[in-house]
Amino acid sequence: EKSKDGLERSYRELEEWSKLVELLKARLPKVSGVTQRAELLQEIGELESTELGLYEEALEHFQYTIAKREWEETPALVIKFMLMKNLFQDLKLVKN
């Protein structure tokens, strides 16, 4: 696990976003808590949308995150998701 932490740090420093996303996705099966899994998926979604231009995938990860979190924790994320979805649709980056 320490080597993965070092690898994650290296990918971030080198801005190897695609490799970082793959590394984070590889962690998903090992994450047992719903909140921790949702946080990881949120981070993956943010990287996909801001660094990789993978808008459809990012929206899928945000939708899962919203669905699995406790409602008290999600209002800001719901608003962010809706704004991103509308923006991506307006820019024709995703399907309606």
N, C-alpha and C positions, 0 to 999 in steps of 0.2 A: 504493500500500500504506500510506503514511503517513496518508492520509485515512481509510482503513479502521481503522487503529489509533486515530485520534482519535475516529472514530465509535463504535468499541467502548468506548473509555473513557467517552464521553458516555452511551451506553446503560447502562453499569454505574452511573455516578453518578446517572442519572435513574431507575434501576431499570426500564428499558424491556426487560424480560426477553424478551418475544416477539420484538422487533426484534433483540435481541442473539443469540438462538438462530438466527434467519434469517441474520444476518450470518455467524455461525460455520458454519452449514451451507453457505453460499455458498463458504466457504474449502475445504471438503472436496475438491473436484476438483483443487485446486492442491497439496494435501499429498501428497507422494510416499512418505515413509517410513512403514512400518507402525506404528512406535511413535508417531510424531507424529500419525498419523491416529487411532490408538486413544486418545491423550490428548485430542484434540479431541472425539472422540465421547463420551468419558467426561465432559468438561465440559458438553457439550450435554445428556447424560443427567441430570447433576446439576441443571442449570438446569430441565429439563423436569419433574423430579420435585419439586424443592423450591420452585420459584418459579411454575410454570405448571400444576401438577397434571396433567401429561400422562404418566401412569404407564405405560401400554402402550408409548408411544414411548421413554420412558426405559429401560425394561427391554430393549427391542430394541437400543438403543445400548450398554447395558452388556454384553449378550450378545456383540455384535460385538467390543467391546473385549477381553473375556476371551478370545474365540476367536483373536484376532490377536496378542496379546502373548506374549512369551516367558514360559514357565511361572514362572521365578524371580521375575518382576515381578508376578505376578498373585494370589498367595494371599490378600492382604488384600482385593483387589478381588473375588475369587470369594466370599469370606465376606460382604462388603458386598452383593454382588448377591443372594446367597441370602437374606440377612436382609431386604433390601428386597422381594424377590419374595414371601417369606412374609408380610411385613407388609401389602403391597398386596393380596394374596389374602385375608388375614384380614379386612381392612377392606372387602373387596369392591370394591376400586378397579380391579382387573384380573380377567380370566377365569382360571380354573384351567387 
